[in-house]
């Protein structure tokens, strides 16, 4: 009976798909050897439940990293080997190991507190991991009482230790006093070399004495200098004290060992639980390292399909992404799809066009996923769980095994054909190469038919035409082409599924400067029809891609235009509604004014009649009437002052025309001899003549040149002002305006109401002086002044267009205005 074994082939599979580099990058993110141990043990799994759980664990950490949440750093030393040595009775933990153990328990305690503080539906996978750990609280609390944060045994670790250390400090102080006293005496006696101080030799405090004076100093020689000119002597008075100190230090060490032994006896029943804690901390460090790496490559968890669908959407090779990111380049994403009715993808196209990258990206991302690592692809990508992944890429010739390049390919194919099934992914680069093309292509085609028969999935690259045709002929195979820009002679690195690609050997050879006469001869030998077909096919695909991109841009612009249209219609409706309300309100106010005036007049007439036109009574009534008139005018003036001046300019004009009901303007084109008014102003004159699209208007004997489209026929008559006094004034006024007028207006620092008043006068002057183009400087800031200026310009009919000035002239800080 044949037993199927899950496998990854060949043995150097990870090196061939670059997963060894992924492993190194994750290892670099670990902060503990325990985490690195898990990185080294990371393996391919075919269990969907395990894979999904590993991905969920990593995604929980990714969420924490992306939302700026902190997590305790797993900076502790693995003590599992030392803990195993504590099993025999009588053994005890070393002081340094106790300190490291306390740090590990502290980190675990912080993790438990953090997880308990989360909501029930947060970090569920990490909580599940932590729930399997038994925290030895008694051991942790005892350890904290024994050792401090610097790794020293506390004085109060035991009552006896405290007494010993108290005696030790007293004796050390006594020793220092005795030694200092002897040192000063020796120094005064001239026995100490210049600039020499007390020091320590063989664990004892000694005084440097000149060799010639060593017999004069009472003490014991502990050491001497290399030259023999200085001896280091322990004073006689310090000798006994030093011996007592040494005895106390030995007693201190014995007490510390007793304390550590007592602690180890408490720890021994929990050794397996503590080992599990270290495994947990290492696993947490490993998962966190995967999350940190995943964030760097923009990875996410894809959909795990149960229907054998492999759909890569916007997938990228993680190493290529990191490399391009460092150099500021962009990686073109890969879209690829395999499913039960499209199991094998045959990719063809030019050399260096991205075929091998597509193959390796597919294999690497599938392998990463089944090792529990999120993949750099769109979250709606689909993967299904495979049992085998085989790859044949690169040169595997071996002198030791007497294998040529082609022989190694055949050995790989033999293994693939023997073990491939419907849960296998076969990755083959340059299928069929390495021997005579006709024979190699035939063997490759036969192997391809067998893969299809076994139901295996695959991504295969080739240049052979018979394999491209086979993909068209076989039911579950599909061709794919790496697109190539034939105009620019450069690869586009875009995979197009559905048809084969061309190798573009002649185009690439031509680009490299290959002799043209040799290429022309080669074209004749290869068959010109085949060349033209390949080229036309690729040109059609490139053109199709360009059309799709343009269509996408048009759709986007169309949507934007529809949004603007909808916004315009909404604003137009609001304006019309506001206009009607304002007109109605104005009518009511006008009628009220008339009613009030009529009442006052009637009252006055009645009082005059009743008083029989007595002079005093009549005079008083007239005064009352005049006061009423003044009060009405004051109320009217106040209302006008409270209304926006420029924004409602058009509405105010409409209101006046509605109230007066005496329109004075005619929309028919004016002709010489007509009285005309200038749009946007109250200037009235007589049209003298029309030249092209411009007219000459007489205003109080001043000849003005104005565009015909800015003139309206009117029944108003020009105001005739005394020639002697008025004409020079008008001329002087216009000349003065022309001299003082500037083609730019600076509104920076102005308030909105000031801006409208200044801008209104400036625009009127520009229209009067026939300015063609002006600039309004309002600055960038928050854009308030800019919006005020442009909203006003929209109401001026003489304005043809306006927009930002060129970047070199101020950009968005200046609005450039062009008049009609």
ZAMARGU-4260 file (C-alpha; in steps of 0.2 Angstrom, whole numbers, plus 5000, padded with zeros to 4 digits):
<rodrens>
0) 5000/5000/5000 | 5007/5017/4995 | 5008/5030/5009 | 5008/5048/5004 | 5020/5059/5014
5) 5019/5078/5014 | 5034/5086/5007 | 5044/5101/5001 | 5056/5097/4987 | 5071/5099/4985
10) 5080/5100/5001 | 5086/5118/4998 | 5068/5124/4993 | 5069/5138/5006 | 5085/5145/4998
15) 5077/5144/4980 | 5062/5154/4985 | 5072/5166/4996 | 5063/5160/5012 | 5079/5159/5021
20) 5081/5178/5019 | 5063/5180/5027 | 5069/5169/5041 | 5084/5180/5044 | 5074/5196/5044
25) 5061/5189/5057 | 5076/5182/5068 | 5083/5200/5068 | 5066/5206/5076 | 5068/5194/5091
30) 5075/5201/5107 | 5078/5184/5116 | 5087/5168/5111 | 5071/5159/5115 | 5062/5169/5101
35) 5076/5165/5089 | 5074/5146/5094 | 5056/5147/5088 | 5062/5156/5072 | 5074/5142/5068
40) 5061/5129/5071 | 5048/5137/5060 | 5041/5124/5048 | 5028/5122/5034 | 5011/5116/5040
45) 4997/5108/5030 | 4984/5109/5045 | 4971/5123/5041 | 4967/5125/5060 | 4985/5127/5065
50) 4989/5139/5051 | 4974/5150/5054 | 4978/5151/5073 | 4996/5156/5070 | 4990/5170/5058
55) 4977/5176/5070 | 4990/5177/5084 | 5002/5187/5073 | 4987/5198/5067 | 4983/5203/5085
60) 5001/5209/5088 | 5000/5218/5071 | 4984/5227/5077 | 4993/5232/5093 | 5008/5239/5084
65) 4998/5249/5071 | 4987/5257/5085 | 5002/5261/5095 | 4999/5250/5110 | 5014/5244/5121
70) 5018/5226/5125 | 5032/5221/5138 | 5048/5217/5130 | 5054/5199/5132 | 5071/5203/5137
75) 5076/5189/5148 | 5088/5174/5147 | 5083/5156/5144 | 5086/5146/5160 | 5078/5130/5155
80) 5095/5121/5155 | 5099/5128/5173 | 5082/5123/5179 | 5084/5105/5174 | 5100/5104/5185
85) 5090/5109/5200 | 5080/5093/5200 | 5091/5084/5212 | 5089/5087/5231 | 5102/5098/5239
90) 5106/5108/5223 | 5102/5126/5223 | 5100/5140/5211 | 5114/5153/5208 | 5112/5171/5213
95) 5113/5177/5195 | 5100/5164/5189 | 5088/5169/5203 | 5089/5187/5196 | 5086/5181/5178
100) 5071/5170/5184 | 5064/5185/5194 | 5065/5196/5178 | 5056/5182/5168 | 5042/5181/5181
105) 5040/5200/5181 | 5038/5200/5162 | 5025/5186/5163 | 5016/5196/5177 | 5015/5212/5166
110) 5008/5202/5152 | 4995/5194/5162 | 4990/5211/5169 | 4989/5218/5151 | 4978/5204/5145
115) 4966/5205/5159 | 4964/5223/5156 | 4958/5220/5138 | 4940/5218/5133 | 4933/5201/5131
120) 4934/5201/5112 | 4952/5208/5111 | 4968/5198/5109 | 4958/5182/5111 | 4972/5171/5104
125) 4985/5178/5115 | 4973/5176/5130 | 4971/5158/5125 | 4990/5155/5125 | 4992/5163/5142
130) 4978/5153/5149 | 4989/5137/5147 | 5002/5145/5159 | 5002/5142/5178 | 5010/5157/5186
135) 5019/5153/5202 | 5014/5168/5212 | 5022/5162/5229 | 5038/5158/5220 | 5038/5176/5212
140) 5034/5185/5228 | 5048/5175/5238 | 5061/5179/5224 | 5057/5198/5226 | 5060/5197/5245
145) 5077/5188/5242 | 5084/5198/5227 | 5084/5217/5223 | 5082/5225/5206 | 5101/5225/5204
150) 5104/5207/5207 | 5110/5208/5225 | 5103/5197/5239 | 5094/5209/5251 | 5100/5211/5269
155) 5083/5206/5275 | 5082/5190/5265 | 5085/5182/5282 | 5087/5188/5300 | 5104/5180/5302
160) 5110/5188/5285 | 5106/5205/5291 | 5115/5202/5308 | 5131/5196/5298 | 5131/5211/5286
165) 5129/5223/5301 | 5144/5216/5309 | 5154/5215/5293 | 5151/5234/5290 | 5156/5238/5307
170) 5173/5228/5305 | 5176/5236/5288 | 5174/5253/5296 | 5186/5248/5310 | 5198/5241/5297
175) 5198/5257/5287 | 5201/5268/5302 | 5216/5257/5308 | 5223/5257/5290 | 5221/5275/5287
180) 5229/5279/5304 | 5244/5268/5299 | 5245/5276/5282 | 5246/5294/5289 | 5260/5289/5301
185) 5270/5280/5287 | 5267/5295/5276 | 5273/5308/5289 | 5288/5296/5292 | 5293/5297/5273
190) 5291/5278/5271 | 5277/5280/5257 | 5282/5284/5239 | 5276/5301/5232 | 5258/5301/5227
195) 5255/5283/5233 | 5238/5278/5241 | 5231/5263/5250 | 5226/5249/5239 | 5221/5230/5240
200) 5231/5215/5238 | 5226/5197/5240 | 5209/5203/5247 | 5217/5214/5260 | 5219/5233/5262
205) 5238/5237/5261 | 5249/5252/5262 | 5263/5255/5249 | 5280/5256/5258 | 5298/5260/5251
210) 5308/5244/5251 | 5322/5252/5261 | 5309/5257/5275 | 5300/5240/5276 | 5309/5235/5292
215) 5304/5252/5300 | 5285/5249/5297 | 5276/5236/5308 | 5266/5225/5297 | 5265/5210/5285
220) 5271/5210/5267 | 5257/5205/5255 | 5265/5209/5238 | 5278/5219/5230 | 5280/5230/5214
225) 5288/5223/5198 | 5303/5233/5201 | 5305/5228/5219 | 5306/5246/5225 | 5289/5246/5233
230) 5281/5233/5245 | 5263/5232/5250 | 5261/5229/5268 | 5246/5226/5279 | 5248/5235/5296
235) 5249/5225/5311 | 5234/5233/5319 | 5223/5229/5304 | 5229/5211/5302 | 5217/5204/5316
240) 5202/5215/5309 | 5205/5208/5292 | 5205/5190/5298 | 5188/5194/5306 | 5181/5201/5290
245) 5186/5186/5280 | 5178/5175/5292 | 5162/5186/5292 | 5162/5186/5273 | 5163/5167/5273
250) 5149/5166/5285 | 5139/5178/5273 | 5142/5166/5259 | 5136/5151/5269 | 5120/5160/5274
255) 5116/5166/5256 | 5118/5147/5250 | 5106/5142/5264 | 5094/5155/5258 | 5096/5150/5240
260) 5094/5132/5244 | 5078/5135/5254 | 5071/5145/5239 | 5076/5131/5227 | 5067/5118/5238
265) 5051/5129/5236 | 5054/5131/5217 | 5058/5112/5213 | 5039/5107/5213 | 5036/5121/5199
270) 5051/5117/5188 | 5040/5111/5174 | 5028/5125/5175 | 5043/5138/5175 | 5050/5129/5160
275) 5033/5131/5151 | 5034/5150/5156 | 5050/5151/5146 | 5043/5142/5131 | 5028/5154/5132
280) 5039/5170/5133 | 5050/5163/5118 | 5034/5160/5108 | 5027/5177/5112 | 5044/5185/5106
285) 5043/5175/5090 | 5025/5180/5086 | 5029/5198/5090 | 5044/5197/5078 | 5033/5190/5064
290) 5021/5205/5067 | 5035/5218/5067 | 5041/5210/5050 | 5023/5209/5043 | 5021/5228/5047
295) 5037/5232/5037 | 5030/5223/5022 | 5012/5229/5023 | 5006/5211/5026 | 4989/5205/5030
300) 4979/5189/5033 | 4971/5183/5017 | 4955/5172/5015 | 4959/5153/5017 | 4949/5145/5004
305) 4941/5128/5006 | 4938/5126/4987 | 4956/5125/4980 | 4956/5143/4975 | 4972/5152/4974
310) 4969/5171/4970 | 4983/5183/4972 | 4977/5201/4972 | 4990/5215/4972 | 5003/5203/4979
315) 5022/5208/4980 | 5038/5199/4983 | 5042/5205/5001 | 5061/5206/4998 | 5059/5215/4982
320) 5047/5227/4991 | 5060/5230/5005 | 5074/5233/4992 | 5064/5245/4981 | 5058/5254/4997
325) 5075/5258/5002 | 5080/5265/4985 | 5063/5274/4983 | 5057/5263/4969 | 5039/5255/4967
330) 5035/5237/4965 | 5022/5232/4952 | 5010/5221/4961 | 5005/5204/4954 | 4987/5197/4950
335) 4986/5179/4948 | 4972/5166/4949 | 4972/5147/4949 | 4957/5136/4953 | 4950/5118/4949
340) 4946/5123/4931 | 4962/5133/4928 | 4975/5123/4938 | 4992/5126/4928 | 4997/5144/4922
345) 5010/5144/4908 | 5019/5160/4908 | 5029/5166/4893 | 5037/5183/4889 | 5054/5192/4887
350) 5069/5188/4897 | 5071/5199/4912 | 5052/5203/4910 | 5047/5196/4927 | 5042/5178/4924
355) 5053/5171/4937 | 5048/5184/4950 | 5030/5179/4947 | 5034/5161/4950 | 5045/5164/4966
360) 5032/5177/4973 | 5018/5163/4971 | 5029/5150/4979 | 5036/5161/4993 | 5019/5168/4998
365) 5011/5151/4999 | 5025/5145/5009 | 5025/5160/5021 | 5006/5158/5024 | 5008/5139/5028
370) 5022/5144/5040 | 5010/5156/5049 | 5016/5172/5042 | 5004/5185/5035 | 5008/5189/5017
375) 5010/5205/5007 | 4994/5205/4997 | 4977/5212/4997 | 4966/5205/5012 | 4953/5198/4999
380) 4967/5187/4991 | 4963/5168/4993 | 4974/5154/4997 | 4971/5136/5000 | 4981/5124/5010
385) 4993/5113/5000 | 5002/5097/5005 | 5017/5098/4994 | 5026/5112/4985 | 5040/5107/4972
390) 5051/5119/4963 | 5064/5117/4949 | 5073/5134/4946 | 5091/5138/4943 | 5106/5127/4938
395) 5108/5111/4949 | 5123/5103/4939 | 5135/5094/4951 | 5152/5088/4947 | 5152/5076/4963
400) 5136/5067/4957 | 5141/5068/4939 | 5125/5078/4935 | 5123/5090/4920 | 5111/5105/4921
405) 5098/5095/4911 | 5101/5079/4920 | 5097/5088/4937 | 5081/5095/4929 | 5076/5077/4924
410) 5079/5071/4941 | 5067/5085/4948 | 5054/5081/4935 | 5055/5062/4940 | 5052/5067/4958
415) 5037/5079/4954 | 5029/5066/4942 | 5030/5052/4956 | 5023/5063/4970 | 5012/5076/4963
420) 4993/5076/4967 | 4978/5087/4967 | 4985/5096/4983 | 5003/5099/4975 | 5010/5115/4968
425) 5023/5113/4955 | 5034/5128/4951 | 5046/5126/4936 | 5056/5139/4928 | 5062/5139/4910
430) 5053/5122/4907 | 5061/5111/4894 | 5078/5120/4893 | 5095/5112/4894 | 5095/5101/4879
435) 5090/5101/4861 | 5074/5112/4860 | 5063/5100/4849 | 5067/5085/4861 | 5067/5095/4877
440) 5050/5103/4872 | 5043/5086/4868 | 5048/5079/4885 | 5042/5094/4894 | 5025/5093/4885
445) 5023/5075/4890 | 5027/5079/4908 | 5014/5094/4907 | 5001/5082/4901 | 5005/5070/4916
450) 5004/5085/4928 | 4987/5089/4921 | 4981/5071/4923 | 4986/5071/4941 | 4976/5087/4945
455) 4992/5096/4951 | 4992/5115/4952 | 5007/5124/4944 | 5015/5140/4939 | 5027/5136/4924
460) 5038/5148/4914 | 5044/5144/4896 | 5049/5151/4879 | 5044/5135/4870 | 5030/5137/4857
465) 5024/5119/4859 | 5021/5122/4877 | 5011/5138/4874 | 5000/5128/4861 | 4998/5114/4873
470) 4991/5126/4886 | 4978/5132/4874 | 4974/5114/4870 | 4973/5106/4887 | 4957/5109/4897
475) 4964/5115/4914 | 4979/5125/4908 | 4980/5143/4904 | 4993/5154/4895 | 4999/5170/4903
480) 5010/5184/4896 | 5022/5196/4903 | 5018/5212/4894 | 5032/5222/4885 | 5031/5239/4878
485) 5037/5237/4860 | 5038/5256/4857 | 5049/5259/4872 | 5057/5242/4871 | 5055/5239/4890
490) 5046/5226/4900 | 5031/5232/4910 | 5032/5218/4923 | 5013/5215/4921 | 5005/5198/4920
495) 4991/5196/4908 | 4982/5179/4909 | 4973/5172/4894 | 4986/5171/4880 | 5004/5168/4877
500) 5018/5181/4877 | 5032/5184/4865 | 5051/5182/4870 | 5054/5198/4860 | 5072/5191/4856
505) 5075/5202/4841 | 5069/5218/4850 | 5080/5215/4865 | 5095/5211/4854 | 5092/5227/4844
510) 5091/5237/4860 | 5108/5230/4866 | 5116/5235/4850 | 5117/5218/4842 | 5123/5219/4823
515) 5107/5223/4813 | 5113/5213/4797 | 5114/5198/4808 | 5097/5201/4815 | 5089/5203/4798
520) 5096/5187/4792 | 5090/5178/4808 | 5072/5185/4805 | 5072/5178/4788 | 5077/5161/4795
525) 5064/5161/4809 | 5049/5166/4798 | 5043/5184/4797 | 5024/5178/4799 | 5028/5172/4816
530) 5037/5188/4821 | 5023/5199/4815 | 5010/5188/4824 | 5019/5189/4841 | 5022/5208/4839
535) 5004/5212/4834 | 4998/5201/4848 | 5009/5210/4861 | 5005/5227/4853 | 4986/5224/4855
540) 4988/5219/4873 | 4998/5235/4877 | 4985/5245/4868 | 4972/5236/4877 | 4980/5240/4894
545) 4982/5259/4889 | 4964/5260/4884 | 4959/5252/4901 | 4970/5265/4910 | 4962/5279/4900
550) 4944/5272/4903 | 4948/5271/4922 | 4954/5289/4921 | 4938/5295/4911 | 4927/5286/4923
555) 4935/5295/4938 | 4933/5312/4929 | 4915/5308/4925 | 4911/5304/4943 | 4920/5320/4948
560) 4910/5330/4935 | 4893/5322/4941 | 4897/5327/4959 | 4901/5345/4953 | 4885/5345/4943
565) 4875/5339/4958 | 4883/5351/4969 | 4880/5366/4957 | 4862/5361/4955 | 4860/5361/4974
570) 4868/5377/4976 | 4858/5385/4962 | 4842/5379/4970 | 4847/5386/4986 | 4852/5403/4978
575) 4835/5404/4969 | 4826/5400/4985 | 4835/5413/4995 | 4832/5426/4981 | 4813/5423/4982
580) 4814/5425/5001 | 4824/5441/5000 | 4812/5448/4986 | 4797/5444/4996 | 4804/5452/5012
585) 4809/5468/5002 | 4792/5469/4995 | 4784/5468/5012 | 4796/5481/5019 | 4793/5493/5005
590) 4774/5491/5007 | 4775/5494/5026 | 4785/5510/5022 | 4772/5516/5010 | 4758/5511/5023
595) 4767/5521/5037 | 4770/5536/5025 | 4752/5536/5020 | 4746/5535/5038 | 4757/5550/5042
600) 4751/5560/5027 | 4732/5556/5031 | 4735/5561/5049 | 4743/5577/5044 | 4729/5582/5032
605) 4716/5578/5045 | 4725/5589/5058 | 4726/5603/5046 | 4708/5602/5041 | 4703/5601/5059
610) 4713/5616/5065 | 4706/5626/5050 | 4724/5628/5044 | 4730/5637/5059 | 4748/5642/5056
615) 4755/5635/5072 | 4745/5618/5070 | 4751/5617/5052 | 4769/5620/5056 | 4768/5607/5070
620) 4760/5594/5059 | 4774/5597/5046 | 4787/5595/5059 | 4779/5579/5065 | 4779/5573/5047
625) 4797/5577/5044 | 4802/5568/5060 | 4792/5552/5054 | 4801/5553/5037 | 4818/5555/5045
630) 4814/5540/5057 | 4809/5529/5042 | 4825/5534/5032 | 4836/5530/5048 | 4828/5513/5050
635) 4831/5509/5031 | 4849/5515/5032 | 4852/5504/5047 | 4844/5489/5038 | 4855/5492/5023
640) 4871/5493/5034 | 4867/5476/5043 | 4865/5467/5026 | 4881/5459/5017 | 4887/5472/5005
645) 4895/5462/4991 | 4889/5444/4992 | 4871/5449/4990 | 4875/5462/4977 | 4865/5454/4963
650) 4851/5450/4974 | 4850/5469/4980 | 4849/5474/4962 | 4835/5462/4958 | 4826/5468/4974
655) 4827/5486/4968 | 4821/5482/4951 | 4806/5472/4958 | 4801/5486/4969 | 4803/5500/4956
660) 4795/5489/4942 | 4803/5501/4930 | 4817/5491/4921 | 4829/5503/4912 | 4840/5490/4903
665) 4837/5482/4886 | 4846/5466/4881 | 4845/5469/4862 | 4862/5473/4855 | 4866/5492/4855
670) 4869/5502/4839 | 4878/5519/4837 | 4867/5533/4844 | 4860/5522/4858 | 4862/5527/4876
675) 4872/5513/4885 | 4877/5508/4902 | 4893/5498/4907 | 4890/5481/4915 | 4895/5481/4934
680) 4894/5500/4935 | 4882/5515/4934 | 4891/5524/4920 | 4879/5529/4906 | 4885/5536/4890
685) 4881/5537/4871 | 4888/5524/4859 | 4897/5533/4845 | 4903/5519/4834 | 4907/5500/4834
690) 4924/5493/4827 | 4924/5474/4827 | 4919/5468/4845 | 4923/5485/4853 | 4913/5500/4855
695) 4918/5519/4858 | 4906/5527/4871 | 4905/5546/4874 | 4904/5549/4893 | 4903/5568/4896
700) 4914/5571/4881 | 4926/5558/4886 | 4929/5544/4873 | 4930/5527/4881 | 4934/5511/4872
705) 4924/5496/4879 | 4920/5478/4873 | 4902/5477/4865 | 4898/5462/4876 | 4900/5474/4892
710) 4888/5487/4885 | 4869/5487/4888 | 4855/5498/4880 | 4847/5509/4892 | 4833/5522/4893
715) 4843/5531/4906 | 4850/5548/4899 | 4868/5553/4902 | 4870/5565/4916 | 4875/5582/4909
720) 4887/5591/4920 | 4894/5608/4918 | 4907/5606/4905 | 4919/5619/4912 | 4919/5611/4929
725) 4915/5593/4927 | 4925/5587/4911 | 4942/5591/4918 | 4937/5583/4935 | 4932/5567/4926
730) 4948/5567/4916 | 4958/5570/4931 | 4949/5556/4940 | 4952/5544/4927 | 4970/5549/4924
735) 4973/5548/4942 | 4966/5531/4943 | 4976/5525/4929 | 4992/5532/4937 | 4988/5524/4954
740) 4981/5508/4947 | 4992/5492/4950 | 4990/5475/4942 | 4991/5467/4958 | 4981/5469/4975
745) 4988/5463/4992 | 4974/5458/5004 | 4985/5449/5016 | 4980/5453/5034 | 4963/5460/5030
750) 4947/5454/5037 | 4933/5446/5026 | 4922/5462/5027 | 4937/5473/5023 | 4942/5462/5009
755) 4925/5463/5000 | 4925/5482/5001 | 4943/5484/4994 | 4941/5470/4981 | 4925/5478/4975
760) 4933/5495/4972 | 4948/5487/4964 | 4938/5476/4952 | 4927/5491/4947 | 4943/5501/4943
765) 4951/5487/4933 | 4935/5485/4922 | 4934/5504/4920 | 4953/5505/4914 | 4950/5489/4903
770) 4963/5479/4912 | 4966/5462/4904 | 4974/5452/4918 | 4977/5456/4937 | 4984/5446/4952
775) 4976/5446/4969 | 4988/5441/4983 | 4979/5433/4998 | 4991/5421/5005 | 4988/5402/5008
780) 4985/5401/5027 | 4968/5392/5030 | 4961/5397/5014 | 4948/5409/5021 | 4953/5425/5011
785) 4955/5414/4995 | 4937/5408/4996 | 4930/5425/5000 | 4940/5432/4984 | 4935/5418/4973
790) 4916/5418/4978 | 4915/5436/4974 | 4924/5434/4957 | 4911/5421/4952 | 4898/5435/4953
795) 4907/5447/4941 | 4901/5444/4923 | 4917/5453/4916 | 4928/5440/4923 | 4933/5427/4910
800) 4942/5415/4921 | 4953/5414/4937 | 4964/5402/4946 | 4980/5399/4955 | 4996/5408/4949
805) 5010/5397/4942 | 5021/5389/4956 | 5035/5400/4952 | 5024/5416/4954 | 5016/5411/4971
810) 5005/5396/4967 | 4989/5395/4978 | 4994/5410/4988 | 4989/5421/4973 | 4973/5421/4962
815) 4976/5426/4944 | 4961/5435/4936 | 4958/5436/4917 | 4944/5448/4910 | 4934/5446/4895
</rodrens>
